[in-house]
Protein backbone atom coordinates (compact mmCIF):
# COMPACT_ATOMS: atom_id res chain seq x y z
CA UNK A 1 0.00 0.00 0.00
CA UNK A 2 2.87 2.33 0.77
CA UNK A 3 4.10 1.96 -2.81
CA UNK A 4 0.75 3.16 -4.17
CA UNK A 5 0.83 6.25 -1.96
CA UNK A 6 4.43 7.01 -2.91
CA UNK A 7 3.69 6.53 -6.62
CA UNK A 8 0.83 9.01 -6.38
CA UNK A 9 2.88 11.55 -4.44
CA UNK A 10 5.75 11.12 -6.91
CA UNK A 11 3.59 11.69 -9.98
CA UNK A 12 4.32 14.79 -12.06
CA UNK A 13 1.01 16.59 -11.30
CA UNK A 14 1.68 16.28 -7.55
CA UNK A 15 5.45 16.78 -7.56
CA UNK A 16 5.09 20.15 -9.32
CA UNK A 17 2.88 21.61 -6.52
CA UNK A 18 5.76 23.44 -4.86
CA UNK A 19 3.66 25.78 -2.70
CA UNK A 20 1.61 22.83 -1.47
CA UNK A 21 4.76 20.82 -0.70
CA UNK A 22 6.15 23.87 1.14
CA UNK A 23 3.08 23.70 3.41
CA UNK A 24 3.73 20.11 4.48
CA UNK A 25 4.98 19.93 8.07
CA UNK A 26 8.56 18.91 8.80
CA UNK A 27 7.45 15.74 10.57
CA UNK A 28 5.35 14.67 7.57
CA UNK A 29 8.16 15.49 5.14
CA UNK A 30 10.48 13.35 7.25
CA UNK A 31 7.96 10.49 7.07
CA UNK A 32 7.78 10.96 3.29
CA UNK A 33 11.58 10.84 3.00
CA UNK A 34 11.71 7.67 5.12
CA UNK A 35 9.12 5.96 2.93
CA UNK A 36 10.97 7.11 -0.18
CA UNK A 37 14.21 5.62 1.17
CA UNK A 38 12.49 2.31 1.92
CA UNK A 39 11.07 2.07 -1.60
CA UNK A 40 14.13 3.15 -3.58
CA UNK A 41 15.06 0.55 -6.19
CA UNK A 42 18.77 0.78 -5.49
CA UNK A 43 20.47 -2.54 -4.61
CA UNK A 44 17.45 -4.49 -5.87
CA UNK A 45 15.09 -2.92 -3.32
CA UNK A 46 17.32 -3.90 -0.40
CA UNK A 47 15.73 -1.47 2.09
CA UNK A 48 12.24 -2.64 1.15
CA UNK A 49 13.18 -6.32 1.32
CA UNK A 50 14.77 -5.79 4.76
CA UNK A 51 11.58 -4.13 6.10
CA UNK A 52 9.36 -6.74 4.49
CA UNK A 53 11.32 -9.58 6.08
CA UNK A 54 10.39 -8.31 9.57
CA UNK A 55 6.82 -7.28 8.74
CA UNK A 56 4.20 -9.29 10.65
CA UNK A 57 1.49 -10.99 8.64
CA UNK A 58 -1.00 -10.40 7.27
CA UNK A 59 0.53 -7.79 5.00
CA UNK A 60 0.08 -6.49 1.46
CA UNK A 61 3.53 -6.46 -0.11
CA UNK A 62 4.41 -4.48 -3.22
CA UNK A 63 3.82 -7.07 -5.94
CA UNK A 64 6.12 -5.25 -8.37
CA UNK A 65 9.23 -6.48 -6.56
CA UNK A 66 8.03 -10.09 -6.78
CA UNK A 67 7.13 -9.68 -10.45
CA UNK A 68 10.61 -8.33 -11.17
CA UNK A 69 12.13 -11.32 -9.41
CA UNK A 70 9.98 -13.81 -11.32
CA UNK A 71 10.70 -12.06 -14.62
CA UNK A 72 14.42 -12.14 -13.88
CA UNK A 73 14.22 -15.87 -13.11
CA UNK A 74 12.09 -16.61 -16.19
CA UNK A 75 14.21 -14.57 -18.61
CA UNK A 76 17.57 -15.47 -17.12
CA UNK A 77 17.23 -19.24 -17.06
CA UNK A 78 16.53 -21.69 -19.88
CA UNK A 79 13.33 -23.76 -19.76
CA UNK A 80 15.29 -26.86 -20.69
CA UNK A 81 18.80 -28.04 -19.92
CA UNK A 82 21.08 -30.64 -21.52
CA UNK A 83 19.31 -33.44 -23.25
CA UNK A 84 15.95 -31.62 -23.33
CA UNK A 85 15.34 -32.05 -19.60
CA UNK A 86 13.05 -29.57 -17.83
CA UNK A 87 15.09 -27.04 -15.86
CA UNK A 88 13.85 -27.91 -12.37
CA UNK A 89 16.14 -25.33 -10.75
CA UNK A 90 14.24 -22.57 -12.61
CA UNK A 91 10.89 -24.06 -11.56
CA UNK A 92 12.02 -24.24 -7.91
CA UNK A 93 13.08 -20.59 -7.96
CA UNK A 94 9.69 -19.50 -9.33
CA UNK A 95 7.95 -21.72 -6.75
CA UNK A 96 9.96 -20.11 -3.92
CA UNK A 97 8.84 -16.64 -5.06
CA UNK A 98 5.22 -17.77 -5.19
CA UNK A 99 5.62 -19.22 -1.69
CA UNK A 100 6.93 -15.86 -0.46
CA UNK A 101 3.83 -14.16 -1.86
CA UNK A 102 1.46 -16.72 -0.32
CA UNK A 103 3.22 -16.31 3.05
CA UNK A 104 1.56 -12.89 3.39
CA UNK A 105 -1.87 -14.46 2.83
CA UNK A 106 -1.61 -17.00 5.67
CA UNK A 107 -3.66 -14.93 8.09
CA UNK A 108 -6.76 -12.90 7.40
CA UNK A 109 -7.37 -9.27 8.23
CA UNK A 110 -10.08 -8.67 10.79
CA UNK A 111 -11.85 -5.77 9.09
CA UNK A 112 -15.38 -4.62 9.73
CA UNK A 113 -17.39 -3.70 6.66
CA UNK A 114 -17.94 0.03 6.19
CA UNK A 115 -20.66 0.19 3.55
CA UNK A 116 -20.08 3.84 2.64
CA UNK A 117 -16.39 3.21 2.02
CA UNK A 118 -17.15 0.05 0.06
CA UNK A 119 -19.65 1.95 -2.13
CA UNK A 120 -17.12 4.72 -2.70
CA UNK A 121 -14.36 2.29 -3.70
CA UNK A 122 -16.61 0.20 -5.94
CA UNK A 123 -17.94 3.31 -7.70
CA UNK A 124 -14.62 5.11 -7.91
CA UNK A 125 -13.42 6.04 -11.37
CA UNK A 126 -9.76 7.07 -11.55
CA UNK A 127 -8.94 10.51 -12.86
CA UNK A 128 -7.03 10.49 -16.15
CA UNK A 129 -3.45 11.74 -16.23
CA UNK A 130 -4.57 14.67 -18.39
CA UNK A 131 -7.24 15.67 -15.87
CA UNK A 132 -4.80 15.36 -12.96
CA UNK A 133 -2.32 17.58 -14.78
CA UNK A 134 -5.06 20.11 -15.53
CA UNK A 135 -6.19 20.18 -11.88
CA UNK A 136 -2.60 20.56 -10.77
CA UNK A 137 -2.28 23.69 -12.90
CA UNK A 138 -5.58 25.04 -11.54
CA UNK A 139 -4.26 24.66 -7.98
CA UNK A 140 -0.86 26.13 -8.75
CA UNK A 141 -0.65 27.84 -12.12
CA UNK A 142 2.72 27.98 -13.82
CA UNK A 143 4.92 30.78 -12.68
CA UNK A 144 5.99 33.17 -15.39
CA UNK A 145 9.18 35.09 -14.97
CA UNK A 146 8.79 38.86 -14.76
CA UNK A 147 11.40 40.86 -16.63
CA UNK A 148 10.79 43.89 -14.45
CA UNK A 149 13.97 45.53 -13.19
CA UNK A 150 12.26 46.61 -9.98
CA UNK A 151 11.72 43.07 -8.81
CA UNK A 152 13.62 39.89 -9.49
CA UNK A 153 10.71 37.84 -8.20
CA UNK A 154 8.65 35.51 -10.33
CA UNK A 155 4.95 36.27 -10.65
CA UNK A 156 2.19 33.72 -10.56
CA UNK A 157 -0.21 33.60 -13.47
CA UNK A 158 -3.03 33.71 -10.94
CA UNK A 159 -4.99 31.41 -8.68
CA UNK A 160 -4.60 30.34 -5.10
CA UNK A 161 -3.47 27.17 -3.47
CA UNK A 162 -4.38 25.48 -0.22
CA UNK A 163 -4.75 21.97 1.07
CA UNK A 164 -8.54 22.41 1.20
CA UNK A 165 -8.64 23.56 -2.44
CA UNK A 166 -6.48 20.60 -3.39
CA UNK A 167 -8.96 18.16 -1.84
CA UNK A 168 -11.95 19.99 -3.34
CA UNK A 169 -10.53 19.86 -6.84
CA UNK A 170 -9.64 16.17 -6.60
CA UNK A 171 -12.92 15.09 -5.01
CA UNK A 172 -15.08 17.05 -7.47
CA UNK A 173 -14.04 14.72 -10.27
CA UNK A 174 -15.29 11.66 -8.38
CA UNK A 175 -18.52 13.17 -7.02
CA UNK A 176 -20.41 12.55 -10.26
CA UNK A 177 -19.62 8.84 -10.26
CA UNK A 178 -19.87 7.89 -6.60
CA UNK A 179 -20.68 9.05 -3.12
CA UNK A 180 -18.21 11.75 -2.20
CA UNK A 181 -16.79 10.77 1.19
CA UNK A 182 -13.90 13.21 1.00
CA UNK A 183 -16.00 16.36 0.80
CA UNK A 184 -14.45 19.43 2.46
CA UNK A 185 -16.26 22.43 3.83
Secondary structure, 3 states (H helix, E strand, C coil): CHHHHHHHHCCHHHHCCHHHHHCCCHHHHHHHHHHHHHHCCHHHHHHHHHHHHCCCCCCCCCHHHHHHHHHHHHHHCCCEEHHHEECHHHHHHHHHHHHHHHHCCCCCCCCCCCHHHHHHHHHCCCCCHHHHHHHHHHHCCCEEECCCCCCCCEEECCCCCCHHHHHHHHHHHHHCCCCCCCCCC
